[in-house]
Amino acid sequence: MDAQFEDAKEQPLRLRARDAKDIQVVSTLIQDSVFKRHAISWNARQREFAVLLSRFCWERGSDEGSQRIRTVLKVTDILDIQMADLTQASAPDVFSCLELRFKPHEELSGELALILSGDRDVKMSVECIEVSLTDVSSPYPAASRKTPDHSQV
């Protein structure tokens, strides 16, 4: 039997980034994601940072309305991490993701920076690029029912 259009049902994203071009794809997908302060996890022993995001589903387009999905962004092989401005008592409870940047040092080592609104960021010195983005829920309607608007910069 031939494949049918219906066979291509949308699947949750399960992406791995291992070079600078891959980071650009992940960055685009997490733009306008939001997360709460308690959704951050840093495991120094395993050199692993993870955050549970409420990701805007840019890939679904406007035909299905504004949707979000729970997604885990995970970075491993971290040599050093700086995120004090997220854990201070004066920090907001909710953060908005603007971009994930990679600045190379040697070959694939370098600095990953999760840039957040409010002049905050998570800076990670990495041995190599090892980033994953995994959807862990079904899509749901965005509370705002609106697509993020970047025209008011």
C-alpha positions in Angstrom: 0.0 0.0 0.0 1.2 3.5 -0.8 1.8 6.1 1.9 -1.1 8.4 2.5 -1.0 12.1 3.4 -2.5 11.2 6.8 0.5 9.0 7.6 2.6 12.1 8.0 1.0 13.1 11.4 2.9 15.8 13.2 5.3 14.4 15.8 6.8 16.1 18.8 10.1 17.8 18.1 13.2 15.9 19.2 16.2 17.8 18.0 19.9 17.7 18.7 22.3 20.5 18.0 26.0 19.8 17.5 27.3 22.7 15.6 26.7 26.5 15.1 24.1 26.0 12.3 22.1 23.6 14.5 22.2 26.2 17.3 20.5 28.7 14.9 17.7 26.3 14.3 17.2 25.7 18.0 17.4 29.5 18.7 14.6 30.1 16.1 12.4 27.5 17.7 12.7 28.7 21.3 12.3 32.4 20.4 9.4 33.8 22.6 9.4 30.7 24.9 8.7 31.5 28.5 9.6 29.7 31.7 9.4 30.1 35.4 12.4 30.4 37.7 11.7 27.1 39.3 11.8 25.3 35.9 15.6 25.7 35.8 17.8 22.7 36.7 21.6 22.8 37.0 23.4 19.5 37.7 27.1 20.3 38.4 28.1 16.7 38.8 26.8 15.8 35.3 27.7 19.2 33.9 24.1 19.6 32.6 21.7 22.5 32.4 18.0 22.0 31.6 14.9 24.2 31.5 11.3 23.4 30.9 10.0 25.9 28.4 6.5 26.9 27.2 7.5 27.1 23.6 5.5 29.1 21.0 4.8 26.7 18.1 6.3 28.8 15.2 6.4 25.7 13.0 2.6 25.2 13.1 1.8 28.5 11.4 -1.2 30.6 12.0 -3.8 28.2 10.5 -4.0 26.3 13.8 -4.2 29.4 15.9 -1.6 30.5 18.5 -0.3 27.4 20.3 2.4 26.6 22.8 4.0 23.3 23.8 6.1 22.2 26.8 9.7 21.6 25.7 12.9 20.7 27.5 16.0 22.6 26.4 19.1 20.7 27.7 22.8 21.6 27.4 25.5 19.1 28.4 29.3 19.1 28.6 29.3 22.5 30.5 32.6 23.5 31.9 31.3 26.7 33.7 27.9 28.3 34.0 26.8 31.9 35.0 23.1 32.5 35.8 23.1 34.4 39.1 20.8 37.1 37.7 18.1 34.4 37.4 18.3 33.1 40.9 18.4 36.4 42.8 15.4 37.4 44.9 14.9 40.5 42.7 14.6 38.4 39.5 11.2 38.0 38.0 9.3 34.7 38.4 8.8 34.4 34.6 11.5 34.8 31.9 11.1 35.1 28.1 13.7 33.6 25.7 15.0 35.9 23.0 17.8 33.8 21.5 20.4 31.1 21.9 23.9 32.2 20.8 27.1 30.3 20.2 30.5 32.0 20.2 33.2 29.5 19.2 36.6 29.3 21.0 38.3 26.3 19.4 36.6 23.9 17.0 33.3 23.2 18.8 34.2 24.5 22.2 33.0 27.9 23.1 30.3 29.9 24.9 26.6 29.3 24.7 24.4 32.1 25.9 20.6 31.8 26.5 19.6 35.5 26.0 16.5 36.5 28.0 14.3 39.6 28.2 15.2 42.1 30.9 18.9 42.0 30.1 19.3 38.6 31.7 21.1 35.6 30.3 22.6 32.1 31.1 26.2 31.9 30.0 27.6 28.4 29.6 31.2 27.6 28.7 31.0 24.3 26.8 33.5 21.7 25.9 31.5 20.9 22.8 28.1 21.7 21.4 25.6 19.2 22.9 22.2 20.7 23.0 18.8 19.0 22.8 15.3 20.3 22.4 12.5 17.8 23.2 8.7 18.4 23.2 7.2 16.8 26.2 3.5 17.7 25.9 0.8 18.1 23.3 0.2 21.6 21.9 -2.2 23.8 23.7 -3.8 27.2 23.0 -1.6 30.1 24.0 -3.1 32.0 26.9 -2.8 35.3 25.0 -4.4 33.7 21.9 -1.9 35.9 19.9 1.2 35.4 17.9 4.2 37.2 19.4 4.7 40.5 17.7 8.2 41.8 17.1 7.2 45.0 15.3 7.3 47.1 18.5 11.0 47.0 19.2 
